Amino acid sequence: MTDVDADLEHRLPIDRDTGADEVARTVRSWIGDHLPVRWREAAELGGAAAIRQVRSREEYRAWYPVFGRSGMVVPTWPAEYGGLDVSPATARVIDRELSRYNLGRLNPLGLNLAAPALFAHGAEAQRLRFLPPIVRNAETWCQLFSEPGAGSDLAGLTTRAERDGGDWIVNGQKVWTSVAHCSDIGELLCRTDPGAPKHEGITAFLVDMDSPGVEVRPLRQMTGGAEFNEVFFTDVRIPDARRLGPVNGGWKVGITTLMNERATVGTDSTIAAGDSLNIEWLTSLLDSLGLREDPVARRRLAELYVRQSANGYLNAQSMRLLLSGRTPGPESSVAKLMNTHNVTDAAEFVAELLGPRMIADNGDSGTFAWSELLLSTPALRLLGGTDEIMKNILAERVLGLPKEPAQNAKPGRNR
């Protein structure tokens, strides 16, 4: 039996004709049969937050393929790719039933960045090969875009891929690559036509991170961690079958990926801080510090609640687009900007509340130190596109303002 056959055998018996009540009953039955009793009892007594007290990350990763094979990780995807092929409305019913059990989706770079690019630009054989393992978290992904001289100006990248029969030979360097050190596959942008205009001479590839000639070096962050990496390519051979999209058509592949990245960053209010910057956790922190009735603290909490709620409504619009298979538009840039400021302000609020205790107090989260939280939030201003890039996108595509002149552009012409 192949992996795809095994996935289909374990898929929930839900389709587009299944009514909402039956969907809810089927999901509840699956939870009773497949969720470990400890997790289920904790959630039923204390909600999603209580599960973190009885479930380690390692346990969740080990169990996760069970969730992946159910089809509920990506319910709107076709069954052959790992989903249930149901409508967005049915997917919302499924998520409502799952919400109290804190079943977060693993492999976010694969699910939210690589998968949309595969759907939009990949061949059918590539979708069948790569999408099901992404859903099961059997293969993790990274994004090999930025370079030392091509960050905000991504089209200026210089990593080269040269044709050699049925293969491509890649040489160059990428940097700021999240989780490259533990990834199996990378979505790679290379220059394949140095003589073409910079946006038109780029091709996308899918590279095995254990290929000969690929070297990953960690970059130590001020938090003490090394989540980012620089990646070197020395005569790395990639089969043409691993090309994603047409030759010299990689810019469109990259844009698809980046638009979905911005939607993901804008939607995930916990991307830099576990689950401890939402209102529930911040309220618990006030309680633990005896500040629940403090008027200044309550006002700050209320301001954060209003802004997080506003961002939540915008996120819902972006998620509707994602669930329907469409690429989010400029609203994802708004959500990304809003989320960056919301998370940063929440982290600073925690720092004000804890004061000197910030150094030693882990906020009872059990997953990270509060000081690490504060130090990690500036990365949000860069992750998924800098604040300045987001503002330029909004100025040009929403407000209709003229584009900024390109560097080295001829007088009277814009890029």
C-alpha positions in Angstrom: 0.0 0.0 0.0 1.4 3.4 -0.9 1.4 6.4 1.4 -1.4 8.0 -0.7 -3.5 4.9 -0.4 -2.9 4.8 3.4 -3.9 8.4 3.7 -7.1 7.8 1.8 -8.0 4.8 3.9 -7.8 6.9 7.1 -9.6 9.9 5.7 -12.8 11.0 7.5 -16.0 10.0 5.8 -17.0 13.6 5.0 -17.7 15.1 1.6 -19.4 18.2 0.1 -22.8 16.6 0.6 -22.4 15.9 4.3 -24.6 18.1 6.4 -23.2 20.4 9.2 -24.7 18.3 12.0 -23.3 15.1 10.6 -19.9 16.7 10.1 -19.8 17.8 13.7 -20.8 14.3 15.0 -18.1 12.7 12.7 -15.4 15.0 14.0 -16.4 14.4 17.7 -16.4 10.7 17.1 -12.9 10.9 15.6 -11.7 12.9 18.5 -13.0 10.2 20.9 -11.3 7.5 18.9 -7.9 9.1 18.1 -7.1 11.8 20.6 -5.1 10.6 23.6 -7.3 10.4 26.7 -5.0 12.7 28.7 -5.3 15.5 26.1 -9.0 15.1 25.7 -9.7 15.2 29.4 -7.5 18.2 29.9 -9.2 20.1 27.1 -12.7 19.2 28.3 -11.9 20.4 31.8 -9.8 23.5 31.0 -10.0 24.3 27.2 -7.1 24.5 24.7 -4.7 26.2 27.2 -5.0 23.2 29.6 -3.6 20.8 27.0 -0.2 22.5 27.0 0.2 21.4 30.6 -0.1 17.7 29.8 1.3 17.5 26.2 4.9 18.0 25.2 5.9 19.2 21.7 7.6 15.9 21.1 4.4 13.9 22.0 2.4 16.1 19.6 4.9 15.7 16.7 4.9 11.9 17.2 1.1 11.8 17.2 0.6 14.4 14.4 0.6 12.0 11.4 -2.7 10.6 12.8 -4.2 14.1 12.4 -2.6 14.5 9.0 -4.1 11.3 7.6 -7.6 12.4 8.8 -7.8 15.1 6.1 -8.8 17.7 8.7 -5.4 19.5 8.6 -6.4 21.0 5.2 -10.1 20.0 4.7 -10.7 22.1 1.6 -7.8 20.5 -0.4 -8.6 17.6 -2.8 -8.4 14.2 -1.1 -5.5 13.0 -3.3 -3.4 15.9 -1.9 -4.3 15.2 1.8 -7.6 17.0 2.3 -11.3 16.2 2.3 -12.4 18.3 -0.7 -15.1 20.1 1.3 -16.4 23.7 1.2 -15.0 26.5 3.3 -18.2 26.5 5.3 -17.7 22.8 6.2 -14.1 23.5 7.0 -15.3 26.1 9.6 -17.6 23.5 11.2 -14.6 21.1 11.5 -12.4 23.8 13.0 -15.0 24.7 15.5 -15.1 21.1 16.8 -11.3 20.9 16.9 -10.7 24.4 18.4 -10.9 23.4 22.1 -8.2 20.7 21.6 -5.4 23.0 20.5 -4.5 20.9 17.3 -2.2 23.4 15.7 -1.0 22.8 12.2 2.7 21.8 12.0 5.0 22.5 9.0 3.7 26.1 8.4 6.2 26.9 5.7 5.1 23.9 3.8 1.4 24.4 4.3 1.2 28.1 3.9 4.0 29.0 1.6 5.2 26.1 -0.5 1.7 24.5 -1.0 0.1 27.6 -2.6 3.0 27.8 -5.0 2.6 24.2 -5.9 -1.1 24.6 -6.5 -0.6 27.7 -8.6 2.5 26.7 -10.6 3.4 23.1 -10.0 2.9 20.1 -12.3 0.4 17.5 -11.2 3.2 15.0 -10.5 4.8 17.5 -8.2 1.5 18.1 -6.3 1.0 14.4 -5.8 4.6 13.9 -4.7 5.0 16.8 -2.3 1.6 17.9 -0.9 0.6 14.7 1.1 3.9 14.6 3.0 3.5 18.3 3.9 0.1 17.6 5.4 1.5 14.7 7.5 4.5 16.8 8.5 6.6 14.0 7.0 8.7 16.5 5.0 9.4 20.0 6.4 10.1 23.0 4.2 12.1 26.2 4.1 12.2 29.2 1.8 15.5 30.0 0.0 14.9 33.5 -1.3 16.9 36.2 0.5 20.6 36.8 -0.2 23.2 39.0 1.4 22.7 41.5 -1.4 19.1 40.8 -2.2 16.8 41.2 0.8 14.2 43.9 0.3 15.1 44.0 -3.4 14.6 40.2 -3.9 14.7 40.5 -7.7 18.4 41.4 -7.4 19.3 37.9 -6.4 22.5 36.4 -7.9 22.5 32.7 -7.0 22.8 31.1 -10.4 21.4 27.9 -11.9 22.9 26.8 -15.2 21.4 24.1 -17.5 23.5 20.9 -17.8 21.5 18.4 -19.9 18.5 17.3 -17.9 19.8 18.9 -14.7 20.6 22.4 -13.3 23.8 23.2 -11.5 23.3 25.8 -8.7 26.0 28.0 -7.1 25.4 30.8 -4.7 24.3 31.8 -1.2 21.1 32.4 0.7 20.6 34.0 4.1 18.1 34.4 6.9 16.6 31.1 6.0 14.3 30.0 8.8 14.6 26.3 9.9 16.9 25.4 7.0 18.9 23.3 9.5 15.9 20.9 10.1 14.2 21.1 6.7 13.9 18.4 4.1 12.9 20.5 1.0 13.6 24.1 0.1 11.8 26.4 -2.4 14.7 28.0 -4.2 14.9 31.0 -6.5 17.8 31.3 -8.8 19.0 33.5 -11.7 18.9 31.5 -14.9 19.2 34.3 -17.5 21.7 37.0 -16.3 21.0 39.0 -19.5 17.3 39.4 -19.0 15.6 42.2 -16.9 16.1 41.2 -13.3 12.4 40.2 -12.7 12.3 38.1 -15.9 15.5 36.0 -15.5 14.6 34.0 -12.3 13.5 30.4 -12.1 12.1 28.5 -9.1 13.3 25.0 -8.0 12.5 22.4 -5.3 15.8 21.3 -3.8 16.5 18.4 -1.4 18.3 20.0 1.6 20.6 16.9 1.9 21.8 17.2 -1.6 25.6 17.1 -2.1 26.9 20.7 -2.2 24.3 22.2 0.2 25.8 23.6 3.4 23.7 25.1 6.2 25.3 27.3 8.8 23.3 28.6 11.8 23.1 32.3 12.6 23.0 33.0 16.3 20.3 35.5 17.3 20.3 37.8 20.3 17.6 35.6 21.9 20.3 32.9 22.1 18.6 30.7 19.5 19.7 29.9 16.0 16.5 29.6 14.0 17.9 31.5 11.0 20.6 30.1 8.8 22.8 31.0 5.8 22.8 28.3 3.1 25.6 27.8 0.6 25.2 26.0 -2.8 28.3 24.6 -4.5 27.7 22.8 -7.7 24.4 21.5 -6.4 22.7 19.3 -9.1 18.8 19.7 -9.3 16.8 17.6 -11.9 14.7 19.6 -14.3 11.7 17.7 -12.9 12.2 19.7 -9.7 11.8 23.0 -11.6 8.6 24.8 -10.3 6.9 26.7 -13.1 8.5 27.7 -16.4 12.1 28.6 -17.0 12.5 32.3 -16.2 9.1 32.4 -14.7 10.2 32.2 -11.1 9.3 35.7 -10.1 5.6 34.8 -10.3 6.2 31.7 -8.2 8.0 33.9 -5.7 5.2 36.5 -5.6 2.6 33.7 -4.9 4.8 32.5 -2.0 5.4 35.9 -0.6 1.7 37.0 -0.7 0.7 33.9 1.2 3.6 34.4 3.6 2.3 37.9 4.4 -1.2 36.5 4.9 0.2 33.9 7.3 2.3 36.3 9.3 -0.7 38.7 9.5 -3.0 35.9 10.6 -0.8 34.3 13.2 -0.8 36.5 16.3 1.6 34.1 18.1 4.3 33.7 15.4 7.1 35.0 17.6 5.7 34.2 21.1 4.1 30.8 21.4 0.5 31.3 22.6 1.2 33.9 25.3 0.3 37.2 23.7 -3.4 36.7 23.2 -5.9 38.4 25.5 -6.6 35.2 27.5 -2.9 34.8 28.5 -2.4 38.5 29.1 -5.4 38.5 31.4 -4.0 35.5 33.3 -0.7 37.4 33.7 -2.5 40.4 35.2 -4.3 38.0 37.6 -1.0 36.4 38.7 0.5 39.8 39.4 -2.5 41.0 41.3 -3.2 43.8 38.7 -6.6 42.7 37.4 -8.2 45.8 38.9 -5.4 48.2 38.1 -6.9 51.0 35.9 -3.8 51.6 33.8 -3.2 47.9 33.1 -6.9 47.4 32.3 -6.8 50.2 29.8 -3.8 48.9 28.1 -5.4 45.4 27.9 -8.6 46.9 26.5 -6.6 48.7 23.8 -4.8 45.5 22.8 -8.2 43.6 22.8 -9.7 46.1 20.4 -6.8 46.1 18.0 -6.4 42.3 18.1 -10.1 42.0 17.4 -9.9 44.4 14.4 -7.0 42.4 13.0 -9.0 39.2 13.6 -11.8 40.4 11.3 -9.2 41.3 8.6 -7.6 37.9 9.1 -10.9 36.2 8.6 -11.2 37.8 5.1 -7.7 36.6 4.2 -8.5 33.1 5.5 -11.6 33.0 3.4 -9.4 33.7 0.3 -6.9 31.0 1.4 -9.6 28.4 2.0 -11.1 29.0 -1.4 -7.8 28.5 -3.1 -7.2 32.2 -4.0 -4.1 34.3 -3.3 -4.7 37.1 -0.7 -4.3 40.6 -2.0 -3.2 43.9 -0.4 -5.3 43.1 2.7 -2.6 40.6 3.7 -0.1 43.5 3.9 -2.5 45.5 6.1 -2.9 42.4 8.4 0.8 41.9 8.5 1.5 45.5 9.5 -1.3 45.4 12.2 -0.1 42.1 13.6 3.5 43.3 13.8 2.5 46.3 15.9 0.0 44.4 18.0 2.5 41.7 19.0 5.2 44.3 19.6 3.0 46.4 21.8 1.8 43.3 23.7 5.4 42.2 24.4 6.3 45.7 25.6 3.2 45.6 27.9 4.5 42.4 29.4 7.9 44.0 29.9 6.3 47.0 31.7 4.3 44.6 34.0 7.2 42.4 34.9 9.9 45.0 35.2 13.2 43.5 36.5 11.5 40.1 36.8 11.6 40.0 33.0 15.0 38.4 33.2 14.0 35.4 35.4 10.2 35.1 35.0 9.0 32.8 32.2 5.4 34.0 32.6 4.2 30.5 33.6 4.0 29.6 29.9 6.3 26.7 30.3 7.6 27.2 26.7 9.9 30.2 26.6 11.4 33.0 28.7 9.6 36.4 28.7 13.0 38.0 27.9 13.3 35.9 24.8 9.8 37.0 23.8 10.7 40.6 24.0 13.9 40.1 22.0 12.2 38.1 19.3 9.5 40.6 18.4 11.6 43.0 16.3 12.0 40.2 13.8 8.3 40.6 12.9 9.2 43.9 11.2 11.3 42.0 8.7 9.6 38.6 8.5 7.4 38.3 5.4 8.5 41.7 4.1 9.6 44.8 6.0 7.2 47.4 7.3 8.5 49.8 4.6 7.7 47.3 1.8 4.2 46.7 3.2 3.6 50.5 3.3 4.8 50.8 -0.3 2.4 48.0 -1.4 -0.5 49.7 0.3 0.4 53.1 -1.1 0.6 51.8 -4.7 -2.1 49.1 -4.8 -4.7 50.5 -2.4 -4.2 54.3 -2.5 -3.1 54.4 -6.1 0.0 56.5 -5.4 2.8 56.5 -8.0 5.6 54.0 -7.6 8.9 55.0 -6.2 11.6 55.6 -8.8 13.8 52.5 -9.3 17.5 52.8 -8.5 19.5 53.7 -11.6 16.3 54.3 -13.5 16.4 56.7 -16.4 15.0 60.2 -15.8 11.2 60.3 -16.2 10.7 56.6 -15.9 9.5 54.5 -12.9 10.2 50.9 -12.4 
